[in-house]
Amino acid sequence: MAELVHTTIVDDVATITLDSQHNRNALSKRLLEQLHAGIDVAEEAKARAIVLRHEGPAFCAGADLKERSDGAPDSGPMVSVLKRLMDTGRPTIAAVDGAVRAGGIGLMASCDLVVVHSATTFALTEVRIGVAAAIISVPILRRVPSGKIAAAMLTGEQFGADEARAIGLVTHVTDNVATSVAALVVGIKAGAPRAVRETKALLRSVPMMDRDSAFADMERLSNELFLGPDAKVGIQAFREKRRPTWASNESRLT
């Protein structure tokens, strides 16, 4: 079976590369299976971060429409991939250096950080083939207010990187994606593994909570972390004006 997704682990960072260039990295069953396998590798290696990148001129063209037209649709693998990117304890970074369409936008939006080249274009083209951007609306609408992306979803019209950043769909626009991603990885690895994991979790959970519950949960978390071993190491390093050396937190990163 052809390898459509490549996964490497270097310096505690997992890089997962989409490489199905014959169909612009469309979300075929095989690509999704191999993407799941890549996430498995990252989890098993206790990677500090996951970078999702691509080969070829497109990050992802969306669903494999040829497959979709044959037999009953099965969206389970796609839903699972989106959930895994959102829920893994590791920060996920989409490194986008080419066009993104339809389901590819959902894949990208499921990552914590989205770094795109300034020339990147996007389009939610589902309505133009008689369907809706249903599944991918879940990660997209957790990033973007519905009113700011309504026109794109209702018309399928193309929009650019600056607009994507303005509405909150992407976090970084750059002329050098690799350099920008590398800088983000350095920043992530400077933090304590558990602190980074907890920060990722609260970024997603706190906005969904009522105020008093959020304060109560965050107070408990803050007290626990301040009393933990990482805070002792980090505060001592701060006092001594040096970088902290974090102990292994593999058991905490699941």
C-alpha positions, 0 to 999 in steps of 0.5 A: 500500500502506498505511503500517503502520510509520512511520520518522523520524530526528531528532537521530541517533535512529531512531524506528520506529512500529507503526501497524496499529491495525485489528488491534492492530499484529499481525505481518502480512506487510506490517507485518514487511516495513515493519518491516524497511524501517524498520530499513534506514533506521536502519542507512543513517542511522547512527542512534545508537539505535533506538526501537520504539514504537506507535500505538493501545492495543496495542503488538502483539497477536502473529501475524496469525492470519487470515494464519496460517490461510491457506496454509503458514506462513512465519516467516522474516521474523519470525525475521529482524526479531528477529535484526536488533533483537538484532544491530544495533550500535545500542541498541534501545529498546522503548517500550511504552504498551499491551497486549502479547500473544504474538509482541509479547512476542518483538518487545519482548524482542529490544530491549536496553531495554524501557520499559513503562507501569505499566498494561501487561499481557502474556500469552503466549497461544500454548498457548490456540490450540494452538501454542507460543511457539516462535520468541519463546522465543529472545529471551525466554529470553535475558532471563528464567530459564525457571522464572520465565516457565514459568507464563506460557508454560504457562497463557497467563495475563495478568501485569502490568508489575511482574512483568515487571520482576521476572523481567527481561522489561522493564527500566523501568516508568514512568508516562511512557514518552516521558520515560523513553525520552528520558532513556535516549537522552540517556544513550546519546548521551553515550557514544562510538559504538563504546564503546556498540556494543561494550558492547551486543555484550558484554552478549549474548556474555559470558554465553554464553562460558566464563570463560577465553575471556570474560576473554581476549576482554574483555582484548583488547577493553579494551586495544584501546579504551584505546589507541583515539582515543575513550579519548583524547578521553574521558579528556582531557574527564574531566580537564578536567571537560567533556563529550567531543565524539566524532568521527564513527564511522559506519564503525564502526557497521554 
